[in-house]
Amino acid sequence: MIYLGTNMFNGSLSRICSNVTEFGLSNKSFSVGIFPFLCHQLDTPNSLEILHLGENILSDSIADCWMNWPSLGVIKLVNNNLTGEIPTSMGSLQSLESLHMSNNSVSGGIPPSFQYCTKLVTLDLGLNKFIGSIPTWIGSSLSNLKILHQLTVLQGLLSLNLSGNHFNGNVPNNIGNIAWIESLDLSRNQLSGKIPESISRLTFLHYLNLSYNNLSGKIPLSIQLQSLDPSSFIGNELCGSPISKDCKVDKTTPITENEVHTENEDEWFHLGIATGFAIGFLGVITTLLFCKPWRNAYYWFLEYL
């Protein structure tokens, strides 16, 4: 284990020993040249499990050599000036459990390769410049031929933070399949549409923040959602508990021609049902009253039953 944080190193870090399992250079210890060591291949497999480079002044783009570090489980790159996109090779880390990359200038989207990070527990990408839709594969089914059954993508995720970015589109409908998630922060984006009903299935959810988006409609019902603070939903066009805005239709809203036409159709529909029932009922009763053989047969039939 090597921790050299809170110093004033400069220059570049060329490589580290292959049997180091934990390495930390945090808190303004480096400014540039920190990533070349990632692409330096050693003769023996790398054993690094924890990499902490947070709270520095790193302004590089993130190197695309993460396949050289198959044992990495924890990566902390928070509070830097990192640019570019998340490299695809980072999604190849099968041992990755925790990725912290908030408060940088990383752009693009979340690489599809991340859906194969089956051990991922924490994904923190808040306060960056990500764009596009939140991937629909989050919470979807993933075939695993080795164990011959369906897995849910990121099913072990406990914390997901995508706040303070430029994500747009809808909240993925499959997000309710991440059954164990406890913290979900999608605030301060440009998300639109309704909150998916599947989110009410998240029974372990104790923190949710959807504030300051363009969401609309009724908040789904569940014990977890209705027990949240109303501030989790402000800055949207939402209604229903736990916020004070009622979802009832505003009676002062002018009725459109289509609504009038629909109401007339409903009235004729109900009138037709009532008329049909009355005619059918009276037809049976009248027949039993004036036709004695039919009446006797009906009573014998009831006696038989």
N, C-alpha and C positions, 0 to 999 in steps of 0.2 A: 504494500500500500504506500502511495506517495501523495502527500498533500502539501502543496507549496502556495497556498492561497494567501491573499493580502500581502503582496509584495509588489515590486516594480520591475519585473523582468522585461526584457525587450529582445529583439531578434526573432528567430524562428525556432520552432521545436521540431527537430528532424525526426526523431523516433524515440520510442520507449521500449524497455525490455519486454520480451514476449510473456514472461511469467508474472508481470504486474497485473493485479486483479482490480485495484482501485486507484484512480488517478484524478487529482484535483488541482486546478489552477484557476481559482475564482477570486472575485472581489478585486478588480482592477490590477490583476497580475500580468496580463498580456494585452496587447492592442492589435497586433497583426501577426501573420505568419504562424497561426496556431494549427491549421489543418493539414499541412504537408505530411505530418507523421502518419495520418490516416492511410495514405496511399503508399506508404513504405512497406513492402512485403518482406517478412522475415522468413528464415529457413524453418522455424518452428511455429506451430499454431499460436495465435494470440490468445491470452487468457483474460483480457480486460473485461470486467463485468460492470464497473461503474465509472462513468466519465463525467466530471463536473467542471464545466467551463463557463458557468454563469457569472453575471455581474462583472463583465469585462467591457472592453471597448472594441470588440471584434467587429470588423466591418467587411469581412470577406464573404463571398458566397460559400455555401456549405459544400464541402468536397463530396464527390460521388464515389467513395471508396469504402463504404461501410460493410461491403461483403467480406472484407479482410478481418472483421471483428465479430465473428459469429457468436461469441459468448456475451456480448453486451446486453445487459438487462436494464440499466438505468442511464439515461442521457439527459444532462441538464445544460441547456444553452440559453437560459433566460436572461433578460436585461442586457442585451448586446445591441449591435447595429448590423446584424446579419442581413444579407440581401439574397436575391435570387429565389429559387424554388427549392422545395424539399426534394432531395435526390431520390430517385427510384430505389437505389440500392439500400436505403434506410429501411424500406419495407421488407427487405430480405432477412432482417434480424429476427430469427425465429424465437430467440430468448428475450426479446424486448418486452419489458413489463411497464416501463415508465418513461415517457418522453415529455420533457418540459422545454418549450421553445417560445414562451410568451414574451411580449414586449420587445419585438425585433421589427424588421422591415421585410420579412419573408413574404413572397407573393405567390401567384399561381393557385393551384388547388392541392387537395390531399391525394397523393399518388394511389392508384388502385392497388398497388402492391401491399398496402397496409392492411388489406382485408385478410391477409394470410398471417398477420401477427396475432396468433391465437392466444398468446399469453398477456397481451396488452391490458393493463389495469388502469393506467392514467394517461390521458392524451390532452396536453395543455398547449394549445396553439393560439391563445388569446392575444389581442393587441398586436396584430400583424396587418398585412395587406392582402390577405387571401381573397380571391374573387370566385365568381361562379356559384353553382348550386352546391349545397351540402350533398356529398355522395349518396346516391340511393342505395348503394350496397351496404351501408351501415344498418345492421339489424336484419339483413336479408339472409337467405339460406345459402350455405356453402357446402358442396358435396365433398366428403372426405373418403376417398376410395380405400384408405388403409383400415378404417374402422366401419366402413359400409353403412354410414348413416349421415343424416343432414346435420350440419352445425350452423349456428347463427353467427354471422360475421361480427367480430368484437363482442362475443357473448359474455366474456369475463370483465368487460369494462365497468369500472366503478365511478370514474370521474371523466367527464368530457367538457372541455372548455374551448369554445370557438368564438367567444365574445370579442367585440371591438374589431371586427373585420368588415369585409364588403360582400359577404355571402348573400345571395338573393334566391328567389324561388320559394318553394314550399319546404316546410319541415318534413323530412322523410316519413312516410307512413309506417315504415318498418321499425321506427325508433322504439316503439313499445316492445319489441322483441329482445331488447337488451335488458333482460329481466333483473339483473343484479345492480344496475346503475343506481348510485346514491346522489350524485351531483351532476347537474346538467345546466350549462350556462351558454345560451345562444343570444344573449343580449347585444344591443347596439350593432345590429347588422341591417340588412334590407330585406328580411324575410317577409313573405306575403302569404295570403290564403288563410285557411283555418288551422287551428291546432289539431293535429290528428287525434282521433278517438283512442288510438292505440296507446297514447301516452298515459291514459288512465290505468293501464295494466302495470305500471311501474310501482309496485307495492313497497319497494325499499327506498324510493326517492324521498330525500329529506331537504334537498336544495334544488330549486328550479328558478332560472331567471330568463324570461323571454321579453324583457322590457325594451322599449325603443326599437321596435321593428315596424312593419306594416301589416301585422296580423289582424284578422277580423273574425267576427262570429262569436259563438258561445264557447265558453271555457268548458271542456269536458268534466264530467263528474267523477270524482273519486275521493277517498278519504285524504290522500296525500295532497291533491291539488287544492281542495277547499280549505285545507289547514295552512296553506302558505300565506305569506304576507302579501297584501295587494300590490306592493311595490314591485313584485316579480312580473307584473303584467302591464304596468303603466307605459304610456307612449305608444299604445296600439289602439285599435278600434274594437276592443273585446267587450263582452258583457257576461253577466252571470257571476255567481260566487267564485272567488272571495272578493271581487271588486264590487263597488256600490251600484254600478250601472245595470239596470234591469234589461232583460232580453225581450220584454213584451213589445209588441208592435205599437208604434206611436199612432194613436187614434187621430191625431191632427194631420197625418200625412195624406195628401190627396189620393183618392182612389183612381187608378188608371182604367182605361177602357178594357184592357185584358183582364183586370181583376173583376170588373163588373160582369164580363162575359163568363168568367169562371164561376162567380157566385150564382148566376142564372142557371148554369149547367148543373150545379150542385142542388139547387132548389128543385128543378125538374127531375133529377135523379131520385131524390128522396120522395117526391110526390109519386113517382112511378112505382117505387117499392111499396109505399103504403097502399096505393090503389090495387096493385097486383095481389097483395096479401088479403085485402078485404074481399076481392072477387073470388079468390080461391077458397077462402074460409067460408063465405056465404054459400058458395056452390056445393061444398061438401055437406054443410049443415042442412041446406034446403033439400038435398037428395035424401038424407036420412029421415027428415021429418015427413016427407010425402011419399016415400017408397018403402012400404013395410017389409018386403022381402030383403031389401038391401040393409034395412035397419036391423032386422033379426040376424042376418049373416054377420054384420059388424059386431053385434053384441056377443054372438057365439064365438067369433074369432078372438075377442078380448077375453072371454071366459076360458078359451083354450090356452091362450098365452099365460 
